Amino acid sequence: MARLTTIRIGILGAGAMGTAHAAAYVGIAEADVVGVFSRGPARAPSAASLCKARPFSDANVLIASADAIDVCLPSAIHHTFVVPALNAGKHVFCETPLALALDEARQMRDAARRADRLLQVGLLMRSLGAYEHIKAVVSSGEHGRLLSVATWRLGSYLHPHAPDHKAHYGDPSTELMTFDFDFVQWLWGRPSRVTAAAAGGARGGAGEISALLEYDDGRSATVLASGIMPSGFPFSVGFRVVFECGAFEYGLVIEAGEFRATFVRYPEKGSPEQVSLPDRNPYEQELRLFANCIVGKADPTLLVPERAREALTLSIATQQSLREHRGIDPRSIR
């Protein structure tokens, strides 16, 4: 794989995520965004202007003009753009979820291997300071053994008139839970059993899902996701982790474009303590890693597609558990 010094990036998608990525690349010296494509041409100029790039109405032309492609299109069509970009010899960064079907995820991974090109996935929690902190605490053992994990991701996107409504978003098990499934597996590896329960949604399917992930050693994690909160409820994410010698709780609320976060450590004895972390943009963090991996300055293993495929396996196990009303061994899903 030839090494580059400055990577010409083409962004596919100019919605909220494509716009966030366009802004993040401004702070990355190794990357130069050459264009932004949007299926609705009215959006591309606005996102492109953030990084002084050209708007494109033809994805194939932009793919041909770039060294690397950043896919921020709806999850259901990731495969449609990722595989051709890899086949064209381009490195690819793909937003989460990588795919909605395991076959498509495999095809993308295999295309990257055949082309000898980098495929990275936006497993964003791995670039968020609080989640990184917990991973480091687990690895160090400073608070003893990790006993339990609970995560939540709550929004109103399934309501047609909600501020965060996304018509192209699908089931919460993929659109929301994927991030937290990856977080739990980053800490503990794959569970032996997934059991899920759900409440109905505005579209007739599952609107709020709770998944219990059980491990052979008796430990468990609970992952909760909702797309049916009232429209006035701000989008909220967080976790609670309990160790033998203490606990941590993190909460992030996004309202009217403002971010409010709290991160508290509860020691085994004594008063709670606020955990202070550097203020940084997680999108810039993961995209800088992508660029640095292309130029040979970083290890790509943090965001490899196999980790995204493992998270997708838990989403599929969750869906199967809801259909069959029983626990599912995700290791049986191929």
VOGU-3710 file (C-alpha; in Angstrom, 3 decimals, decimal comma):
1> marlttirig> 0,000/0,000/0,000  1,574/3,264/-1,129  1,954/5,890/1,574  0,659/9,406/1,064  1,546/12,588/2,928  -1,682/14,526/2,389  -4,868/12,577/1,701  -7,499/13,916/-0,682  -10,820/13,108/0,992  -14,210/12,858/-0,676
11> ilgagamgta> -17,239/12,958/1,641  -20,370/11,122/0,509  -23,323/12,622/2,326  -24,082/16,168/3,419  -26,616/15,652/6,187  -25,895/16,110/9,881  -23,090/13,525/9,910  -21,486/14,605/6,646  -21,532/18,196/7,886  -19,927/17,182/11,208
21> haaayvgiae> -17,192/15,330/9,341  -16,584/18,236/6,950  -16,060/20,557/9,920  -13,810/18,025/11,693  -11,420/17,670/8,741  -10,583/21,384/8,977  -8,407/20,622/12,005  -6,606/17,647/10,421  -3,391/18,642/8,669  -3,007/15,288/6,895
31> advvgvfsrg> -6,398/15,573/5,175  -7,637/17,819/2,374  -11,345/17,510/1,554  -11,665/17,867/-2,221  -15,410/17,426/-2,476  -18,748/16,664/-0,839  -21,454/14,652/-2,583  -25,117/14,720/-1,645  -28,030/12,805/-3,138  -30,007/16,010/-2,756
41> parapsaasl> -27,736/18,572/-4,470  -29,008/21,497/-2,376  -27,170/20,217/0,720  -23,705/19,667/-0,737  -22,638/23,340/-1,120  -23,298/24,126/2,549  -21,239/21,207/3,877  -18,518/21,756/1,275  -18,123/25,395/2,258  -17,061/24,368/5,778
51> ckarpfsdan> -13,866/22,791/4,467  -13,404/24,855/1,278  -14,280/21,900/-0,933  -16,342/21,524/-4,106  -19,922/20,234/-4,082  -20,492/17,171/-6,269  -23,723/15,788/-7,714  -22,077/12,587/-9,037  -20,589/10,235/-6,440  -18,526/8,332/-9,008
61> vliasadaid> -16,792/11,499/-10,179  -15,889/12,398/-6,594  -14,649/8,862/-5,877  -12,358/9,103/-8,922  -11,007/12,470/-7,703  -10,037/11,362/-4,169  -7,544/9,129/-2,379  -10,031/8,234/0,345  -13,797/8,272/0,721  -15,766/9,101/3,881
71> vclpsaihht> -19,252/7,546/3,707  -21,906/9,421/5,696  -24,953/8,225/3,765  -27,898/6,275/5,272  -26,934/2,912/6,738  -29,040/0,886/4,302  -26,960/2,065/1,317  -23,443/2,018/2,818  -22,608/-1,170/0,921  -23,677/0,424/-2,378
81> fvvpalnagk> -20,938/3,052/-2,095  -18,270/1,423/0,083  -17,599/-1,596/-2,160  -17,237/0,405/-5,418  -14,927/2,896/-3,679  -12,703/0,079/-2,407  -12,769/-1,616/-5,812  -11,617/1,703/-7,283  -8,565/1,568/-5,016  -9,722/4,134/-2,456
91> hvfcetplal> -9,346/3,962/1,319  -12,742/4,174/3,050  -14,058/5,476/6,344  -17,680/4,417/6,910  -20,065/5,714/9,513  -21,734/3,346/11,996  -23,541/1,043/11,554  -21,282/-0,379/8,849  -24,213/-2,357/7,419  -27,614/-3,712/8,380
101> aldearqmrd> -26,843/-7,260/7,167  -23,851/-9,464/7,976  -23,422/-10,452/4,320  -22,953/-6,823/3,312  -20,492/-6,247/6,156  -18,467/-9,269/4,999  -18,482/-8,066/1,407  -17,106/-4,677/2,460  -14,397/-6,277/4,593  -13,460/-8,667/1,790
111> aarradrllq> -13,368/-5,863/-0,788  -10,880/-3,981/1,413  -8,679/-7,060/1,664  -8,740/-7,703/-2,090  -7,923/-4,077/-2,870  -5,293/-3,824/-0,102  -6,967/-0,659/1,085  -7,892/0,599/4,530  -11,492/0,268/5,686  -12,268/1,976/8,999
121> vgllmrslga> -15,607/2,296/10,797  -16,884/5,173/12,940  -17,129/3,331/16,257  -17,422/6,718/17,897  -17,463/5,664/21,553  -13,847/4,505/21,196  -12,899/8,137/20,514  -15,018/9,703/23,284  -12,996/10,587/26,369  -15,281/9,087/29,031
131> yehikavvss> -15,534/5,747/27,229  -11,774/5,679/26,623  -11,279/6,401/30,336  -13,363/3,390/31,358  -11,471/1,161/28,935  -8,196/2,318/30,527  -9,540/1,735/34,062  -10,645/-1,788/33,139  -7,245/-2,528/31,602  -5,317/-1,158/34,600
141> gehgrllsva> -7,402/-2,974/37,219  -7,065/0,024/39,525  -10,669/-0,303/40,759  -10,735/-4,079/40,745  -12,840/-6,279/38,530  -15,603/-4,753/36,411  -18,879/-6,216/37,703  -21,628/-4,678/35,572  -22,337/-2,221/32,763  -25,535/-0,344/31,918
151> twrlgsylhp> -25,864/2,012/28,934  -28,635/4,160/27,527  -29,251/6,056/24,287  -32,585/7,874/24,225  -34,121/9,923/21,439  -37,383/10,693/19,670  -36,309/10,076/16,066  -39,191/7,666/15,328  -41,784/10,416/15,852  -42,452/12,164/12,513
161> hapdhkahyg> -42,584/15,654/14,042  -39,729/15,317/16,541  -36,731/17,678/16,199  -34,359/14,709/15,754  -36,616/12,782/13,349  -34,640/10,856/10,741  -36,842/9,266/8,103  -33,997/7,060/6,872  -33,126/5,699/10,321  -34,180/2,134/11,065
171> dpstelmtfd> -34,588/-0,084/14,090  -33,027/1,166/17,382  -31,090/-2,126/17,603  -28,893/-0,970/14,725  -29,160/2,810/14,567  -28,648/3,347/18,311  -27,593/0,187/20,139  -24,673/-0,560/17,796  -22,503/2,022/19,569  -23,136/0,591/23,018
181> fdfvqwlwgr> -22,854/-3,024/21,879  -19,389/-2,120/20,634  -18,548/-0,395/23,930  -19,544/-3,434/25,998  -17,613/-5,811/23,729  -14,597/-3,474/23,830  -14,591/-3,980/27,604  -15,635/-7,629/27,873  -15,727/-9,377/24,515  -18,670/-11,214/23,024
191> psrvtaaaag> -21,461/-12,309/25,427  -22,842/-15,841/25,489  -26,508/-14,837/25,533  -28,656/-11,885/24,404  -32,212/-11,494/25,668  -34,295/-8,513/24,539  -37,635/-6,901/25,273  -39,280/-3,994/23,459  -42,061/-1,433/23,477  -43,922/-0,523/20,305
201> garggageis> -42,824/2,313/18,081  -44,446/4,994/15,968  -43,807/2,922/12,814  -45,267/-0,282/14,197  -41,944/-1,964/15,033  -39,786/-1,854/18,122  -39,515/1,708/19,397  -37,690/1,131/22,666  -35,481/-1,905/23,256  -33,730/-3,247/26,327
211> alleyddgrs> -31,116/-5,958/25,768  -29,512/-8,045/28,510  -26,051/-9,332/27,564  -24,982/-12,277/29,733  -21,479/-13,737/30,079  -20,355/-17,230/31,019  -18,737/-15,936/34,224  -22,087/-14,626/35,520  -21,560/-10,938/34,744  -23,995/-8,968/32,597
221> atvlasgimp> -24,580/-5,702/30,785  -27,838/-3,901/29,991  -28,174/-1,833/26,830  -31,229/0,437/26,482  -32,186/2,404/23,386  -35,295/4,388/22,520  -36,547/6,271/19,501  -39,954/7,044/21,007  -39,211/9,517/23,773  -41,501/12,579/23,727
231> sgfpfsvgfr> -40,400/15,157/21,153  -39,387/17,571/23,927  -37,045/15,031/25,507  -33,425/15,897/24,648  -31,255/13,240/23,021  -29,394/11,585/25,892  -26,649/8,979/26,116  -24,672/7,573/28,999  -23,418/4,649/31,019  -23,015/3,373/34,553
241> vvfecgafey> -20,197/0,932/35,303  -19,677/-0,798/38,646  -16,320/-2,149/39,780  -15,340/-4,088/42,894  -13,936/-0,857/44,346  -16,096/1,949/42,993  -18,317/3,040/40,135  -18,529/5,612/37,340  -21,525/7,324/35,749  -21,461/9,373/32,562
251> glvieagefr> -24,308/11,324/30,999  -24,475/13,489/27,870  -27,522/15,561/26,926  -27,799/17,259/23,531  -30,396/20,014/23,350  -30,770/22,877/20,872  -27,259/22,217/19,571  -25,710/22,428/23,043  -23,866/19,567/24,756  -24,025/19,074/28,532
261> atfvrypekg> -21,960/16,269/29,998  -21,325/14,968/33,502  -18,807/12,295/34,451  -18,619/11,210/38,089  -16,483/8,673/39,920  -17,919/7,095/43,050  -15,028/5,709/45,125  -15,485/2,711/47,396  -15,326/5,139/50,329  -15,727/8,893/50,430
271> speqvslpdr> -17,545/11,481/48,342  -18,252/11,438/44,590  -15,653/13,149/42,392  -16,060/14,856/39,037  -13,786/13,339/36,397  -12,089/15,963/34,245  -11,130/15,065/30,694  -9,626/17,069/27,811  -12,240/18,826/25,679  -11,889/17,404/22,189
281> npyeqelrlf> -14,031/16,600/19,164  -14,488/12,796/18,901  -15,232/13,049/15,164  -11,935/14,847/14,637  -10,239/12,214/16,805  -11,438/9,226/14,758  -10,960/10,920/11,390  -7,431/11,980/12,322  -6,725/8,355/13,196  -8,055/7,332/9,755
291> ancivgkadp> -5,785/9,846/8,025  -2,779/8,877/10,131  -3,336/5,195/9,388  -3,285/5,922/5,655  0,028/7,784/5,912  1,477/5,030/8,103  1,612/6,973/11,369  -1,001/5,062/13,397  -2,304/1,580/14,189  -5,622/0,869/12,399
301> tllvperare> -6,820/-1,883/14,764  -9,046/0,367/16,916  -11,675/0,900/14,197  -11,421/-2,193/12,010  -14,603/-3,517/10,322  -14,484/-6,788/12,258  -15,362/-4,886/15,456  -18,313/-3,278/13,642  -19,393/-6,692/12,383  -19,305/-8,042/15,950
311> altlsiatqq> -21,556/-5,190/17,111  -23,926/-5,880/14,206  -24,082/-9,523/15,319  -25,488/-8,354/18,676  -28,046/-6,168/16,867  -29,176/-9,199/14,863  -29,266/-11,354/18,014  -31,438/-8,676/19,644  -33,857/-8,691/16,700  -34,013/-12,504/16,763
321> slrehrgidp> -34,649/-12,509/20,522  -37,562/-10,113/20,047  -39,064/-12,278/17,292  -38,635/-15,596/19,090  -39,133/-14,450/22,698  -36,027/-16,244/23,953  -32,367/-15,720/24,642  -29,992/-15,995/21,675  -26,370/-17,115/21,620  -24,727/-14,545/19,295
331> rsir> -21,946/-17,020/18,573  -24,496/-19,008/16,588  -25,090/-16,132/14,169  -22,964/-16,342/11,043
//
